[in-house]
Amino acid sequence: MPPSAGVAPPRSHRLRRTSARVDLGPIARYEIRARFRAPLPFVFRWCTDYASDDGRRAQEPYERRVLERTARRVVLEDLESTDHGWAWKRTTVTLDPPDHWRAESVGNYRWFRLDYRLRPLQDGTTELRLRGDRRATALGGRNPSRTALERELVDLWARLGRSLEQDYRAEARRGVRQEGRGRPTVPG
């Protein structure tokens, strides 16, 4: 009979409460900027078209599942095998077109809250400003320094930016407008 049927698990399987408090350190706050050689509508569409191949595009080892997608919300889960076991997170993304979206994520290694804002620049490029709060969990250990975390994010967005710009150039060569990565439509 499952424990939910009113039978308590054996004493050896119960979680023990301790008075020891784990110091997770402060919430890490950070901000980065990235610039893309593509117009704002394309950048917004590309960045918010979450898909199962996002880990490959970011050159990261996680697996992604998109659980829900509406015009204003996306829910996804990421799973990654690490030396210490699985790292898992669930992220809820709130879309605010044409230039803003937010993500809140909880997982076994950390939680975070991210705010993404796009701004068109006069030369036809688009700037992304990413601000975030991140807190490690007891399993994840302390946050890296602000400098280290921002450097990691700058490197990530440089890789993503190369993929975004490659997709934009390919779309421009074909004369095709894409509703999302991998779903091209001929302009009407």
Stockholm file with secondary structure:
# STOCKHOLM 1.0

chainA/1-188         MPPSAGVAPPRSHRLRRTSARVDLGPIARYEIRARFRAPLPFVFRWCTDYASDDGRRAQEPYERRVLERTARRVVLEDLESTDHGWAWKRTTVTLDPPDHWRAESVGNYRWFRLDYRLRPLQDGTTELRLRGDRRATALGGRNPSRTALERELVDLWARLGRSLEQDYRAEARRGVRQEGRGRPTVPG
#=GR chainA/1-188 SS CCGGGTCCCCGGGSCCCCSCCCCCCCCEEEEEEEEESSCHHHHHHHHTCCCTTHHHHTTCCCEEEEEEECSSEEEEEEEEEETTEEEEEEEEEEEETTTEEEEEEEESSEEEEEEEEEEECTTSCEEEEEEEEEEECTTTCSCCCHHHHHHHHHHHHHHHHHHHHHHHHHHHHHTCEESSTTCEECCC
#=GC SS_cons         CCGGGTCCCCGGGSCCCCSCCCCCCCCEEEEEEEEESSCHHHHHHHHTCCCTTHHHHTTCCCEEEEEEECSSEEEEEEEEEETTEEEEEEEEEEEETTTEEEEEEEESSEEEEEEEEEEECTTSCEEEEEEEEEEECTTTCSCCCHHHHHHHHHHHHHHHHHHHHHHHHHHHHHTCEESSTTCEECCC
//
